[in-house]
Amino acid sequence: MLDLAIRGAEVVDGTGGPRRRADVGVRDGRIVSVGEVGESRRTVEADGCIVAPGFCDVHTHFDAQVFWDGALTPSSQHGVTTVMAGNCGFTLAPMAPDAADYLVRMLAVVEGMPLDALRAGVPLDWASTADYLDRIEGTLAVNSGFMVGHSAMRRVVMGPAATERAARPEELDTMVRLLRDGLEAGGMGFSSSWGVAHRDGDGAPVPSRSAPVEELLALSAVCREFAGTSLEFLPPRVDTFDEDLRDLVTALSRAAGRPLNWNVMRATSGSTAASANLLAAGQYARDHEAAVVALTMPIPSRARFSFGTGFVLDILPDWAPVMALPPAERLAALGRPEVRRRLHDGAASAPGPLGEIAQWGARVISQTFDPDLAGYQGRLVADIAREEGKDPLDALLDIACADGLRTTFTRVQPEPTREDWEAAVAVWRDPGAVIGASDAGAHLDFTAYFDYPVYVLEHAVRQHGVLGLEEAVHLLTEVPARLYGLVDRGRIVEGGWADLVVFDESTVGPGTLETRFDLPAGAGRLYAEPEGVHHVVVNGEPIVLDGRLTGARPGRVLRSGRDSRTPDLG
C-alpha cells in the first residue's frame, strides 16, 4: 500500500528530458514508482497538471525565521522544497552570551530583519552549531541546510576586535575548531563575505571583512576534511572580476576542494559584456581544477521603500538621525516643516547613485493601509504632488504620516524583455551559473524574490517562449541540487526523495505582492501567494494541498555527508 499517489499529471522529472504521462507513487518519504501505481492511503488528483521535483533555493537567510515560521512561507507555497541558509557568513551559530546581542543587531542591519521581531521571536538558547541544528530538527516544512558563518565565528572568538584587525594565530585556531565542529554536526559548508555594503549594527564593516586572504584560505581548507560540504562567498564587487578577485575565489575553491558559489549576477540584454567577464572567472577556475559558480537572479528590482523602517533611505545625507528615531518620535518629526527642509536639502545633496533614491516624483505608491488613503495606491507621486500643489517629498510624506508610516512606495520597474530573457537563458546554460540568490528570509519589508521559480515559468517559458518547460524545471531543481551534492533530490526518480510540486503550466506565476504585519512584535514583511501552484509535497508528506498550507512539518535539517555527497568540481 502506497502512502501517497499523484495521479493524472504529466511528469517533468528534472533531468531536462521530455515530459511523459505517468502517476507517481510514494512510500516512506520516497518515490517508489513512476508510471502505473497501485492503491494508496492518500490520492492527489492532478489531471491536466505538471508534477515536477520541488524547487531548490540555494541562497536564503531563513536562520531566524525558522523559529517563528516553520513553514518558511511564502517560499514553501511557491513550490520550494529545499533551501540553503546561513549564507554570507551571517549565522546565529556558533553563539556566545557576549556575542548574542551583536549578532542579532548585525542581522537586523545587514539582512534587513526587523530588530523587534528578532528579539521577540528568536530564543538564542544554544551555543554550538550542533545545538542550533538540533534545536530546529523536526520543526520545518521544507528541507533546510545551514552553512557555518564566518562573521559569527569571528565575533564569538575575537569579540569587538573582530571588526578591527586580522586574527592572531591562536584566534584563527579557535575559529578552525569551531568550523570543524560545525561541519562535523552537519553544517553544509563555510560562508563568508567581503561585500562592501555589508555593515553591522554599529555601522562598522561586518567581521569577515577584516579577514585577510590567509584566514579565508585556512577556513576554506577545513571543508576538505568533511564530505558533502561547499563554499559560499560574497565578493567585494559583483559587476566584474579583476585578476586578483578571480585568483582569490579560485584559490578558495582549490583549498577546499569544493565548489564556491557567489551572489549575485544579473543577466540582461544590456549586460552581455559584464556577463562574459563574470562567466570567464568560472572558466578560469575550471581550467585550474576549481569550481566557481555565479548565482543569478531572474527577477528585476522590487525594492519597496517605507518611512516606517527607513531602510536604504537612512543612507541619504542627514537622514540617518531621523530614521533612527523610535516610530512615534519619527512620525512626529516627519510632520515638522524644519525637519522636512533638512531632509529635502540632505537628499538634494546626495552624490552619484544616491541621488536616484531621492527622485521622489518618480516613485509609485505601492500600498496604503488606511482605507481613506486607498485612492493613492498605484499612483505616481509626481502626479499626486501636481494635483495637490505640493513638493513631491511633501506629498509623499503627507501620505506616509497619515498612514502611520506604513505606506510603501517603489520605483517604476519595467519587466524584462524577450531579449533580456534570451540573455539570461544563455547565462543559465553555462556551467558557471545557477539560478538562485532569492535572499528569502532577509530584507523582509524591502525586497521579495522568493517567487523566482514561478516567475521564470510564467515569463521565460510561457510568455516569451525562450525556454522549454522541461529545461526550466531542470535549471530550478536538479542543477541547484547538484551544486550542493544533495543526495536523491532534484529529480523524480524511483528511490529518490518525494519532494514534489504540482502546478498548472497555463496559469503558474507570481501573485500580488503586499505587506503583511505577521512577524513577531507585529513587524511587517512582503508576502505573496502564487498562481497555479496547487500541491507541494516534502519527503512524501503534503505541505500544501489545493493551494493551502496543511501544517505538516516533514522537512529535514540537511546535514553534510549524510544528505549530501562531495559536489563535483567538473
N, C-alpha and C positions, 0 to 999 in steps of 0.2 A: 504494500500500500504506500503510495506517494504521500508526502506531506502537502505538496502543492503542485498543481498543474496549471500552466498557462496555455490556453487553447485558442486556436483560430488565428494566431498572429503570423506575420512574416518575420522570420528571424534574420536580423543583420548582426552577424556574430562577432564583429570587432576586428576580424582579420583583414578586412578590406575586400573579401571575396563576395560574390553575388548573393543577394538575398534568396531565401527559399521559404516555402510554406512548411511550417513544422510546429508541433507542440513541444513544450519544454516541461520535463518532469523533474521535481526536486525532492530530495530526501536528505535529512540530517544536515541541512545547510548547503548541500552541493547539488550540482546538476547531474542527474543520473541518466537522463535520456533526452535526445533531441530528435524528434520525428514522431513516431507513434508512442503514446503514453497510456498507461493503464489507469486504474481507479486512484482517486486521491481524496484526502480528507478535506481539502480546500481547492476550489477551482476559480481561476480568474479567466473570464471570457474576454478575449482580445480580438474579436473579429474585426478585420479592416485596419488593425493597428500594427505597429512595428514593435517587436521586442528586441532590445539591444542590451549589451553589457551596461551596467551603471557607469556614469561618467566619473573620471578620476581627476580631481583638482589638486595639483601638487604644490600650490603656494597659497596657504591660508594662514590666518592668525587666530585660530579658534582657542588658543591656550587658556583664555579667561572664560569665554562663552560656555565652555564645556560644563561649568559649574551652575549656570542658571538656565541653560537651554540645551539639554542633552540631545534634542532632535537636530541641533545645528541648522536651524532654519535661517533663511529660506533656501539654503543650498540643497538640503535633502529633498525639498519639494520640487526642485528643478531636475531631479534625476541623478544628483551627485551621490555616490555610494561610498567613495573613498576619498579621504583628504590627507594632506600632509601639513602639519602645523610646526610651530617652533622655528619659523624662518627668520632670516636676517640677524640672528643672534639674540632675538628678543623673546626670551622664555621666562617662565615663572619657576623654573627649576634648573640647577640647584638653588636652594633658598637658605638664608640665614636670618635670624631675627633682626640684625642690624642692617640687612640689605633689603628687607621686605618693602618698606615704605619707598625706598629709591626705585626698586624695580616696578612697583605699581605706578608711581608717578612717571617713570620713563615710558611705560606702555601707554599711559594716558596721552602723552605728548607725541611720541614718535609714531604710534599706531592709531591715534585718534579714537581711543576708547574713553568714554566719559568717566572721569575720576570718581564721581559719586557712585556710579554703577559698579566700578571695580571694588571700591571699598565696601559696598553693601553686598556684593554678590560673590566675592572670591574669598574662601575661608583661610587661605595661607597656613594650613595646618600640616605642612610637610617640610622636609629638609632636602632629601636627595631626589634625583630624577626617578629612581626606583619608587620612592614614596609617592611622587606625583602620579606616575603611571598607574600604580596600584590603586590610588585614590579614585581614579575615574574609570577603572575597569568595570564593565557591566552597566555603565550609565548612559551609553551613547547609542544613537540610532544608526550611525554610519561608521565604517571602518576608519580609524584615525591613527596616523603615525606622527611622532613628535621628534624633531631634531633636538640636539643639545646645544644651547645657545652660548655664544662667546661672551656677549656683554654680561649675561647673568653670571657666568663663571668668574669673569674678571672682577665684578663688583663684590661677589662673595669672598674672593681671595684677597683683593687689594684694597677694599673699602674705597674711600673718596679718592685715593691715588689712582684708581682705575681709569679716570678720565684725564690724568695729568702726565703720565710717563709710561715708559716701557716696563714690563715686568722684570723683577730680579730673578735670577736662576731658580731660587727656591720657590718663588711665587709661580713661575711657569711650571715647575714640577708639580705643584699642588693642582694647577689647572689641568695638567695632563692626567693626574689621578682622578679628578672629578669627571673629566670627559670619559676616561676609561670605565669608570663606574657607571656612568650614564649609558654608554653603549652596551656594556655587559647586561644592563637591566632591560635593554631593548630599544634604546634611542636609535632613531633611523639614520643618524649621521651628525655631522658638525655643521653649524651655520654661523655666518659672521657677516659683517658689513663694514665697508669703508665709505658708505654713501654720504655725500657732503650735506644732504638735508637732514640727516639723522641726528637729532639732538635730544637730550634728556629733559627731565622735568625742571632742571635748573638752567636750561638754555645752553649747557655745555655739550660738546660732541659726545656721543654715546661711547661707552668704554672701549668697544672694539676698534674705534677709530684711532686710538692711541697705541694700538698693537703694531709693532714692526713686522716686516715680512718674515723674519726668522720665527716669530711667535706663531704666525699663521701656518707656516710650514710644519712646525713641531706639532701643533694641534691637528692639522690635517693628517699627518702621518699616523696618528693614533687609529684612524679609521681602517688602516691597512690590517690591524690586528683583529678586526671584527667583520665577519661575513655579513653581507647584505646591507652595508652602510653606504652613504653618499655624502656629497658636499653641496652646500648652498651658500652663495656669496653675492652680496650687492656691491658692485664695483663703484669707484668714485664717479665714474661717468658711464652713462648708458647710451649715449648717442654715437660714440666712436671708441674704438680700441686702438690706442697707440702701441708701439712696440713693447714698452715696459709693462703695460697692463696685459697685453696678450701673453707675454712671457710669465707674468705673475700667475694668472689663472691656469695656465698650462702647468706651471711648476707645482701648484697646489694639487691639481688632479694627479700628477705623477707621484707626488709624495704620498698621497692617499691610496693610489692605485684604484681610484674610484671616479665616476663622472662628477663634474661640477656643473650645477645649473645656476644661472644668474637671471635677475629680472631688472627691468622689463624692457622688451624690444617691441616697438610698434612698426608695423609694415603697411605702408600706403603707396599709392602710385607716385607720390612725390618724394619717397624716401628710398628709392632703389639703390642709389649710390651708398647711402648710410647702411642699408641692409646688407649690401655686398661686403662692406668693411666688417660688419659685425659677424657675418657668417664666415668670413675668411679667418677669424680668430678660431672658430670651431674647426676649420680645415687644418689650420696650423697645429692645433692640439692633436688632432688625429694623426698628423704626419709625425708627431713626436710622442706617440704611444700614450696619449691622454685623451680625455673627452671633456669638452666644454660646450654646454648646451644653453641657448638663449630661450627663456620663456617669453612667449608673445601673447599679447592681449588683443583680441579682435574687436573689442567694443571701444568706441571713441570716448573722450572725456565726458563724465556725467557729474562733474562737481556741482554740489548744491551748497550754497553758502547760507549762513544764518548768523544774525547778530546774537542769537541765543547762546552759541558756542564761541563764535569769533575765530574759529579755526581758519587759518590762512589769512583772514582779514587782519589778524594781530601782527603780521609782519610788515604792514604798511607803516611808514614813519609816523610816530606819535600815537599810534592806535593801541599798542600793547597795554598801557596802563588802564585804559578804559575797558578793553576786552577782558582784562583780568579781574575786574570788579565782580563781587557776588551778583547774581542775577537781578535782585531787586535794586541794588545800587546802580548797576549798569543801565537798567531800564530808566531809572530816574535821570542818570547822566545824559543818556542819549536824547532826552527830551529838552535839554537845556541848550539855548542858542549858542552860548560861548563854547560849549563842548563840541557842538556840530561844526562851528567855524574852525576849531583846532583840527578836527578830523578831516574836514574838507581840505585845509591847507596841507596837512600831512600827506593825504592821498595825492594831491596835486604835485607834490614834490617827489613822489616815488620814482626812483630811477629805473631805466630799462624795462625789462619784462614785468616788474612790479606794477608799472603804470597800467597794464592791461587789467589787473584785478579791479582797479578803480574806475573802470568805464561803466559807471552806474546806469547810464541811459540805455546801454546795450544789453542789460540784464532782463530776464523774463521772470515774472513771479511764478514759481513752481507750485506752491501750496500755501494756503492760509488755513487757519483753524477756527477763527471767529466767524460764525455764519454771516455776519454783516459785512465781512470782507471778501466773501466768495467771488464777487464780481471782478476782483483783481487777478484771479488765477488765470495763467496763460497769457497775460498781457505784458507788453514791452514797457519797461519803466519810463523810457523817453516819451511814449505816448501818454502815460498817466501824468507825468510831470507837465507836459504841454497843456493837457486838458485842465489841470488844476492850478496852472500858473506858478509852479514851484521849480526849484532846482532839483535835478534828478536824485541827488543824495537825500535831500529833504523829503522828497516824495516817497522814497524807499523807506527812510527811517520812520516817517509818519505811519506807514502801513505796519511796519515791524513793531513799533511801540504799541499801536492799537491792538496788535495781536499777541501781546505779551512776549515779544521777541521770538515767537515760534515760526514766523514766516520764513520760507526757504525761497531762494532765487538762484538762477543759473545762467550760464552762457547760452547763446543761440548756437547749437551744435549741429551741423549737417550730418546726415547719415553717410556712411561710406558708399562710394560709387562702385559700379561694376569694375572699373579699373583698379580701385583700391582693393577690392576683394581678390582680383586676379593676382595683384602683387603679394597679398597676404598668403594666398594659397601656394604661390611659388616658394615663399619662405618656409611654410609648414612642411613642404615636401623635402626640405634639406635636412640631412641627419643632424645638423647642429641647431635645430629649433624644435620646440614643443609648444603647443597651445597651453596656456596656463596663466598664472600670476593674477588670480582673482582678488587676492588680499581679503577674502571673505573673513569676517570676524573683526576686521580693522576698519578705521575711518568710517565708523558706523553711520554717522549722520551726514557724511560728506560725499562719499562715492559709493557706487554699487556696481560690482562686476560679477556677482555671484551667479548671474543667469547667462554667462557667456556660452555654455553649451547650446542652449535653446536659441540664443541669438544667432549663432553660426548656422544652426539648422534652418532657421527662418530666412536669413538674409543670403548667406553664401550658397545654400543648397536650393531652397525653394524659390526665393525672389529673383536671384541673379543667375542661378544655374551654373556657377563656375566650379562647383564641387559636387560630386555624386554623394548620395546619402551613405553608401557603404564606406567610401573613403573618409567622409566626415566623421562617422562613428569610430572608425579605426583611429583617427587622429585624436579623438576625445577619450578613448578608452585604452586600447592596447598600447599605444605609443607612450602615454604618460606612465602607465603601469610598468612598462618595460624600463623606463628611465630609472625607477627605484627598485627594479628587480623583484616586483611583487609576485608572489607565488600563486598561481592558479587564479589570477584576477585579470580583468580587462578583456576577456573573451567568453563567448558562450560555447563551451566545450564540455563533453561528458567528463566528469571528475573535477571540474572547476567549481569554485565558489559561486553560489547562486546570488550574484549581485546583478540586478536586472532593472531595466526601466521600460515601461510600455507607454508609447506615445502615438499620437495621430500625426503622421507626417504632413497632412494637409493643413493643419492648424497650429502645430507646435511653434512656440515662440515666447518672448518675454511678455509679462503682464504689465499693469500700470504701476509705476513706481510712486511710492508715497512714504511719508514719515509716520512711524508708529511710536508711541511712547510706552513701550512694553518692556524696557530694560529695568534692572534693579534701580531703585531710587527714582523711578519714573523718567529715566533718561530716554531720549529718542534715537531711532535708527531708521535708515532707509530700508524699505521692505517691498517685495512684490511677489505675487504668486503667478506661476506660468500659465500659459495657454496650452492645451493639448497634451499635457503630461498627466496620464490617468493613474498609473500604478508604479510604485517603486518598491523593490524587494532587496533586502540586505541579508546575506547569509541565509537565504531561504525564507525569511520572515518579512511579510509586507509591512513597510513603514508608512506607505501612502497607498490608500485604496480609493478609487474614484476621486482623486484629487485632494483627499483629506488625510491628515496625519492620523495614524492608528494609535499612537502612544507606545508602540513597541520599541525596545532598545536592544536590538540584536547585534549592534556594531561591535567589532573587536578593536582593542588597542593593539595596533600593529607593532610587532617587535622585530627588530632586525635579527636576521639569522634564523628566526622561526617563520616569519611571514614574508621574508624577502631573502633572495639569494644575491650574491655579489653581482651588481649590474655589469654588463659588457661594456668595455671601453671602445669597442669597434664601431 
